[in-house]
Amino acid sequence: MVRQWEKCLKDIKYFLVDNGSLNPNSIFNLRKVAKALGERVGLSIRPVGLMHSHKIDPVRLNNEAAETFESLLLSEESKGWQGLVVIPMFFGPSLAVTDWLPKKLDAWQKEEAKRSFVILPCLYQHGDTRIAQALVSNTLKSITKSEMNQPFVALVDHGTPLRAVNQIREEIGSQLEELLNPEISGFSTCSMERREGEKYDFNDPLLAPLLDELSKKGEKEVVLAQLFLSPGRHAGKGGDLEEICSSFQGRLTRTELLGTHPAIIEILEDRILSFSKEITLGITG
């Protein structure tokens, strides 16, 4: 790996990638993170969605068209690239990162013998509590702002067909519950939605029935801790989560999204610095 990168160290392109979105606010969020991250590490970092983002009218994006990774790899511009570093803005190993993206990059690499690429690790690594700490900060802020007294807290993500991704939510959830005690009356993880079939039962409970159950049990106050990074069609204004939460009979507040939280920027910075250190030591050692 080191020999491959030695040839292109002066021309490495850095990309911060998420899944992509049709929501302009999601694009703005990714751009904001890429700018902040680039300033911290002293590099030019390009924000790119894996899919979908190019469909947004540039007028809705301050006349700056959003890019998608596949179209970039097929562009004339990419023919001059030698080394690509992809920084995933994903909590865990989604198929978009572990399957779709490597296939696209493999195809790009095979076109030129001197090309190299690396996909850095996702945001959560086993034992790291920084995401949970960020959720604690956001949750306590919501409790204070809403003047709640020991509310029930539910940690929600989108839901996933992959047990490995779900396990990351569960680990973060365990950390969050431990850190929040005794500030809360109860805790649960949950999914916004799931696929049909017993093999996807690990996503349960779903948010909607969980809120119904809490209402029946007499819970009056709930904080929804959002394990989401950007305001897309799920976590954004008027999105799916807002609609689901509207049925709750008591008081419910949702935490801020995590995308621009300092902890997320710090983790992304660590990914880049670890890569740079590995390459530098490999060449000079």
One Martini backbone bead per residue (centre of mass of N, CA, C, O) as a GRO file, in nm:
protein
  285
    1MET     BB    1   0.057   0.063  -0.021
    2VAL     BB    2   0.291   0.264   0.011
    3ARG     BB    3   0.399   0.255  -0.279
    4GLN     BB    4   0.146   0.361  -0.411
    5TRP     BB    5   0.138   0.641  -0.249
    6GLU     BB    6   0.418   0.762  -0.319
    7LYS     BB    7   0.329   0.853  -0.618
    8CYS     BB    8   0.061   1.048  -0.492
    9LEU     BB    9   0.104   1.256  -0.250
   10LYS     BB   10   0.073   1.534  -0.427
   11ASP     BB   11  -0.230   1.402  -0.544
   12ILE     BB   12  -0.451   1.408  -0.324
   13LYS     BB   13  -0.794   1.324  -0.289
   14TYR     BB   14  -1.062   1.456  -0.090
   15PHE     BB   15  -1.362   1.283   0.040
   16LEU     BB   16  -1.681   1.363   0.156
   17VAL     BB   17  -1.925   1.110   0.234
   18ASP     BB   18  -2.256   1.037   0.156
   19ASN     BB   19  -2.552   0.913   0.032
   20GLY     BB   20  -2.738   1.135  -0.023
   21SER     BB   21  -2.978   1.390  -0.155
   22LEU     BB   22  -3.292   1.588  -0.205
   23ASN     BB   23  -3.195   1.778   0.026
   24PRO     BB   24  -3.046   2.078   0.058
   25ASN     BB   25  -2.969   2.067   0.365
   26SER     BB   26  -2.780   1.825   0.333
   27ILE     BB   27  -2.574   1.961   0.152
   28PHE     BB   28  -2.500   2.195   0.339
   29ASN     BB   29  -2.398   2.016   0.567
   30LEU     BB   30  -2.164   1.878   0.416
   31ARG     BB   31  -2.018   2.140   0.346
   32LYS     BB   32  -1.969   2.236   0.633
   33VAL     BB   33  -1.798   1.996   0.724
   34ALA     BB   34  -1.577   2.010   0.506
   35LYS     BB   35  -1.478   2.291   0.582
   36ALA     BB   36  -1.407   2.239   0.880
   37LEU     BB   37  -1.215   2.003   0.826
   38GLY     BB   38  -1.016   2.144   0.633
   39GLU     BB   39  -0.923   2.359   0.841
   40ARG     BB   40  -0.804   2.152   1.052
   41VAL     BB   41  -0.604   1.992   0.826
   42GLY     BB   42  -0.519   2.154   0.562
   43LEU     BB   43  -0.748   2.075   0.342
   44SER     BB   44  -0.908   1.969   0.053
   45ILE     BB   45  -1.261   1.901   0.085
   46ARG     BB   46  -1.497   1.707  -0.085
   47PRO     BB   47  -1.841   1.717  -0.122
   48VAL     BB   48  -2.015   1.393  -0.158
   49GLY     BB   49  -2.254   1.207  -0.299
   50LEU     BB   50  -2.330   0.897  -0.399
   51MET     BB   51  -2.635   0.988  -0.440
   52HIS     BB   52  -2.895   1.207  -0.592
   53SER     BB   53  -2.781   1.511  -0.562
   54HIS     BB   54  -2.782   1.595  -0.877
   55LYS     BB   55  -3.111   1.647  -0.885
   56ILE     BB   56  -3.071   1.920  -0.778
   57ASP     BB   57  -3.138   2.233  -0.809
   58PRO     BB   58  -2.899   2.478  -0.806
   59VAL     BB   59  -3.081   2.709  -0.702
   60ARG     BB   60  -3.113   2.551  -0.414
   61LEU     BB   61  -2.764   2.583  -0.403
   62ASN     BB   62  -2.648   2.861  -0.478
   63ASN     BB   63  -2.554   2.773  -0.772
   64GLU     BB   64  -2.434   2.482  -0.660
   65ALA     BB   65  -2.380   2.193  -0.764
   66ALA     BB   66  -2.422   1.878  -0.697
   67GLU     BB   67  -2.246   1.576  -0.623
   68THR     BB   68  -2.148   1.259  -0.751
   69PHE     BB   69  -1.934   0.998  -0.744
   70GLU     BB   70  -1.982   0.852  -1.010
   71SER     BB   71  -1.965   1.101  -1.198
   72LEU     BB   72  -1.674   1.172  -1.122
   73LEU     BB   73  -1.539   0.899  -1.215
   74LEU     BB   74  -1.653   0.964  -1.525
   75SER     BB   75  -1.488   1.203  -1.558
   76GLU     BB   76  -1.238   1.395  -1.685
   77GLU     BB   77  -1.109   1.480  -1.418
   78SER     BB   78  -1.035   1.181  -1.309
   79LYS     BB   79  -0.796   1.112  -1.512
   80GLY     BB   80  -0.579   1.282  -1.319
   81TRP     BB   81  -0.602   1.087  -1.095
   82GLN     BB   82  -0.433   0.887  -0.826
   83GLY     BB   83  -0.539   0.974  -0.525
   84LEU     BB   84  -0.793   0.844  -0.301
   85VAL     BB   85  -0.982   0.984  -0.023
   86VAL     BB   86  -1.237   0.836   0.174
   87ILE     BB   87  -1.484   0.994   0.387
   88PRO     BB   88  -1.713   0.861   0.591
   89MET     BB   89  -2.056   0.973   0.668
   90PHE     BB   90  -2.085   0.710   0.873
   91PHE     BB   91  -2.145   0.513   1.138
   92GLY     BB   92  -2.145   0.252   0.949
   93PRO     BB   93  -2.135  -0.052   0.744
   94SER     BB   94  -2.263   0.018   0.484
   95LEU     BB   95  -2.320  -0.090   0.165
   96ALA     BB   96  -2.225   0.174   0.036
   97VAL     BB   97  -1.928   0.132   0.160
   98THR     BB   98  -1.869  -0.199   0.126
   99ASP     BB   99  -1.979  -0.217  -0.191
  100TRP     BB  100  -2.044   0.014  -0.389
  101LEU     BB  101  -1.784   0.188  -0.363
  102PRO     BB  102  -1.558  -0.023  -0.428
  103LYS     BB  103  -1.657  -0.089  -0.712
  104LYS     BB  104  -1.617   0.194  -0.833
  105LEU     BB  105  -1.312   0.218  -0.757
  106ASP     BB  106  -1.208  -0.030  -0.903
  107ALA     BB  107  -1.284   0.064  -1.187
  108TRP     BB  108  -1.108   0.319  -1.180
  109GLN     BB  109  -0.831   0.185  -1.118
  110LYS     BB  110  -0.814  -0.012  -1.377
  111GLU     BB  111  -0.758   0.226  -1.588
  112GLU     BB  112  -0.495   0.272  -1.394
  113ALA     BB  113  -0.199   0.167  -1.257
  114LYS     BB  114  -0.141   0.437  -1.055
  115ARG     BB  115  -0.387   0.392  -0.890
  116SER     BB  116  -0.541   0.503  -0.573
  117PHE     BB  117  -0.724   0.387  -0.274
  118VAL     BB  118  -0.922   0.493   0.023
  119ILE     BB  119  -1.130   0.379   0.294
  120LEU     BB  120  -1.226   0.500   0.566
  121PRO     BB  121  -1.347   0.480   0.856
  122CYS     BB  122  -1.605   0.501   1.030
  123LEU     BB  123  -1.725   0.669   1.301
  124TYR     BB  124  -1.760   0.398   1.448
  125GLN     BB  125  -1.578   0.255   1.723
  126HIS     BB  126  -1.504   0.036   1.937
  127GLY     BB  127  -1.535   0.218   2.252
  128ASP     BB  128  -1.630   0.480   2.144
  129THR     BB  129  -1.792   0.773   2.313
  130ARG     BB  130  -1.839   1.037   2.138
  131ILE     BB  131  -2.127   1.001   2.032
  132ALA     BB  132  -2.263   0.970   2.305
  133GLN     BB  133  -2.169   1.243   2.416
  134ALA     BB  134  -2.321   1.410   2.203
  135LEU     BB  135  -2.603   1.302   2.283
  136VAL     BB  136  -2.599   1.403   2.568
  137SER     BB  137  -2.574   1.701   2.506
  138ASN     BB  138  -2.837   1.718   2.334
  139THR     BB  139  -3.032   1.604   2.548
  140LEU     BB  140  -2.984   1.808   2.779
  141LYS     BB  141  -3.063   2.050   2.612
  142SER     BB  142  -3.358   1.959   2.564
  143ILE     BB  143  -3.443   1.938   2.861
  144THR     BB  144  -3.388   2.232   2.938
  145LYS     BB  145  -3.552   2.379   2.718
  146SER     BB  146  -3.829   2.203   2.802
  147GLU     BB  147  -3.854   2.153   3.106
  148MET     BB  148  -3.776   1.870   3.204
  149ASN     BB  149  -3.844   1.563   3.412
  150GLN     BB  150  -3.730   1.281   3.361
  151PRO     BB  151  -3.731   1.156   3.080
  152PHE     BB  152  -3.781   0.973   2.812
  153VAL     BB  153  -3.542   0.789   2.609
  154ALA     BB  154  -3.495   0.776   2.247
  155LEU     BB  155  -3.305   0.594   2.018
  156VAL     BB  156  -3.284   0.689   1.672
  157ASP     BB  157  -3.300   0.528   1.362
  158HIS     BB  158  -3.372   0.408   1.055
  159GLY     BB  159  -3.265   0.136   0.982
  160THR     BB  160  -3.160  -0.214   0.897
  161PRO     BB  161  -3.032  -0.505   0.718
  162LEU     BB  162  -2.781  -0.482   0.923
  163ARG     BB  163  -2.652  -0.603   1.209
  164ALA     BB  164  -2.387  -0.435   1.232
  165VAL     BB  165  -2.531  -0.160   1.236
  166ASN     BB  166  -2.720  -0.213   1.474
  167GLN     BB  167  -2.494  -0.265   1.685
  168ILE     BB  168  -2.400   0.024   1.698
  169ARG     BB  169  -2.654   0.141   1.819
  170GLU     BB  170  -2.648  -0.036   2.074
  171GLU     BB  171  -2.379   0.066   2.184
  172ILE     BB  172  -2.456   0.363   2.199
  173GLY     BB  173  -2.703   0.319   2.377
  174SER     BB  174  -2.555   0.207   2.625
  175GLN     BB  175  -2.386   0.459   2.671
  176LEU     BB  176  -2.615   0.664   2.696
  177GLU     BB  177  -2.769   0.544   2.934
  178GLU     BB  178  -2.535   0.557   3.137
  179LEU     BB  179  -2.481   0.873   3.110
  180LEU     BB  180  -2.785   0.969   3.191
  181ASN     BB  181  -2.777   0.861   3.447
  182PRO     BB  182  -3.050   1.000   3.648
  183GLU     BB  183  -3.208   1.192   3.414
  184ILE     BB  184  -3.403   0.942   3.364
  185SER     BB  185  -3.682   0.708   3.338
  186GLY     BB  186  -3.593   0.594   3.048
  187PHE     BB  187  -3.498   0.342   2.782
  188SER     BB  188  -3.457   0.330   2.411
  189THR     BB  189  -3.431   0.173   2.126
  190CYS     BB  190  -3.490   0.255   1.766
  191SER     BB  191  -3.685   0.252   1.465
  192MET     BB  192  -3.834   0.392   1.197
  193GLU     BB  193  -3.766   0.137   1.009
  194ARG     BB  194  -3.841  -0.179   0.824
  195ARG     BB  195  -3.820  -0.487   0.722
  196GLU     BB  196  -3.957  -0.764   0.632
  197GLY     BB  197  -3.910  -1.008   0.862
  198GLU     BB  198  -3.745  -1.191   1.100
  199LYS     BB  199  -3.441  -1.110   1.018
  200TYR     BB  200  -3.532  -0.789   1.111
  201ASP     BB  201  -3.601  -0.779   1.428
  202PHE     BB  202  -3.351  -0.612   1.540
  203ASN     BB  203  -3.500  -0.325   1.497
  204ASP     BB  204  -3.654  -0.354   1.733
  205PRO     BB  205  -3.830  -0.109   1.796
  206LEU     BB  206  -4.055   0.092   1.675
  207LEU     BB  207  -4.143   0.410   1.715
  208ALA     BB  208  -4.452   0.416   1.702
  209PRO     BB  209  -4.515   0.182   1.909
  210LEU     BB  210  -4.348   0.302   2.138
  211LEU     BB  211  -4.519   0.559   2.179
  212ASP     BB  212  -4.781   0.411   2.242
  213GLU     BB  213  -4.674   0.261   2.492
  214LEU     BB  214  -4.596   0.514   2.655
  215SER     BB  215  -4.879   0.632   2.672
  216LYS     BB  216  -5.010   0.387   2.823
  217LYS     BB  217  -4.792   0.423   3.069
  218GLY     BB  218  -4.778   0.757   3.118
  219GLU     BB  219  -4.591   0.907   2.947
  220LYS     BB  220  -4.518   1.268   2.912
  221GLU     BB  221  -4.197   1.252   2.845
  222VAL     BB  222  -3.993   1.293   2.540
  223VAL     BB  223  -3.672   1.206   2.405
  224LEU     BB  224  -3.534   1.228   2.080
  225ALA     BB  225  -3.251   1.065   1.987
  226GLN     BB  226  -3.066   1.147   1.699
  227LEU     BB  227  -2.917   0.911   1.464
  228PHE     BB  228  -2.836   1.175   1.282
  229LEU     BB  229  -2.670   1.400   1.051
  230SER     BB  230  -2.902   1.491   0.842
  231PRO     BB  231  -3.165   1.690   0.678
  232GLY     BB  232  -3.365   1.494   0.548
  233ARG     BB  233  -3.657   1.308   0.492
  234HIS     BB  234  -3.645   1.217   0.797
  235ALA     BB  235  -3.498   1.459   0.994
  236GLY     BB  236  -3.637   1.682   0.874
  237LYS     BB  237  -3.844   1.909   0.793
  238GLY     BB  238  -4.132   1.725   0.747
  239GLY     BB  239  -4.058   1.447   0.814
  240ASP     BB  240  -4.097   1.132   0.928
  241LEU     BB  241  -4.044   1.188   1.229
  242GLU     BB  242  -4.245   1.416   1.267
  243GLU     BB  243  -4.495   1.247   1.197
  244ILE     BB  244  -4.467   1.026   1.413
  245CYS     BB  245  -4.455   1.226   1.668
  246SER     BB  246  -4.745   1.364   1.642
  247SER     BB  247  -4.900   1.119   1.807
  248PHE     BB  248  -4.808   1.205   2.068
  249GLN     BB  249  -4.963   1.293   2.378
  250GLY     BB  250  -4.730   1.433   2.482
  251ARG     BB  251  -4.412   1.541   2.535
  252LEU     BB  252  -4.192   1.622   2.251
  253THR     BB  253  -3.841   1.601   2.175
  254ARG     BB  254  -3.575   1.684   1.955
  255THR     BB  255  -3.270   1.653   1.870
  256GLU     BB  256  -3.005   1.735   1.739
  257LEU     BB  257  -2.802   1.695   1.498
  258LEU     BB  258  -2.466   1.554   1.437
  259GLY     BB  259  -2.294   1.657   1.193
  260THR     BB  260  -2.177   1.946   1.346
  261HIS     BB  261  -2.050   1.821   1.570
  262PRO     BB  262  -1.744   1.829   1.717
  263ALA     BB  263  -1.711   1.517   1.742
  264ILE     BB  264  -1.732   1.454   1.439
  265ILE     BB  265  -1.495   1.625   1.344
  266GLU     BB  266  -1.285   1.479   1.519
  267ILE     BB  267  -1.313   1.201   1.394
  268LEU     BB  268  -1.246   1.280   1.103
  269GLU     BB  269  -0.967   1.387   1.170
  270ASP     BB  270  -0.850   1.120   1.274
  271ARG     BB  271  -0.867   0.966   1.010
  272ILE     BB  272  -0.670   1.142   0.850
  273LEU     BB  273  -0.422   1.138   1.045
  274SER     BB  274  -0.384   0.831   1.044
  275PHE     BB  275  -0.326   0.804   0.746
  276SER     BB  276  -0.086   1.001   0.725
  277LYS     BB  277   0.092   0.852   0.930
  278GLU     BB  278   0.109   0.579   0.790
  279ILE     BB  279   0.242   0.679   0.529
  280THR     BB  280   0.484   0.834   0.645
  281LEU     BB  281   0.609   0.594   0.803
  282GLY     BB  282   0.634   0.401   0.556
  283ILE     BB  283   0.839   0.588   0.398
  284THR     BB  284   1.051   0.673   0.643
  285GLY     BB  285   1.095   0.381   0.798
   0.00000   0.00000   0.00000
